[in-house]
Amino acid sequence: MVDRTHRELTDEDLGKIAGTYHAWRGDKDAGDYTDMPGFCRAAKLDDIRKHGHVLTPGRYVGAETAEDDGEPFEEKMKRLTATLREQQAEAAKLDAAIAANLKELGYGG
């Protein structure tokens, strides 16, 4: 990603897009086309009509299937929240140390 909304495509990305397009068109050497959640879907005209002819890809493509890591959601959230709190406490200590250093250098408030 170049930034939050722009991505530079690699040769591999371009190959995947082109291969999928040629498979969708039914080109002989491209293989069989299949919908891939989060990447592509051959939307039917009726579906497009239902959405008022809005062609935003997310309406049709959906999201990529996330791999289950086996950790129950509640446990994962408790663990991640605890880690966040630890990191916030460390950040507060670092902020205080930076403020003290700046004050010592004559830039404190």
C-alpha positions, 0 to 999 in steps of 0.5 A, a space after each residue: 500500500 502506498 497509503 491508506 487508499 492507494 496500492 501499487 500492483 506487483 507483477 503477481 497482482 497484475 497476473 492474477 487480475 489478468 488471468 481472472 479476467 481471461 478466465 471470466 471471459 472464457 478464453 481457452 488457455 485461461 482455465 475455469 473462472 470461479 468467484 473468490 470472496 474478497 477478490 472477484 464475483 461475476 454479478 448477475 444483472 438482477 443483483 446490480 438492479 437490486 443495488 440501484 446499478 451502483 457498481 461498488 465492488 464491495 457490494 458484490 465481491 464481499 470479504 475474504 474468508 478469514 482463517 480461524 486461529 482457534 482462539 475463542 473471541 472473548 479470550 482473544 479480546 481479553 488478551 488483546 485488550 490487556 496488551 493494549 493497556 500495557 502498551 498505553 502505560 509504556 507510552 505514557 512513561 515514554 511521553 513523560 520522559 520525552 517531556 522531561 528531556 524537552 523541559 531540561 533542554 528549555 523547551 518544556 511548558 
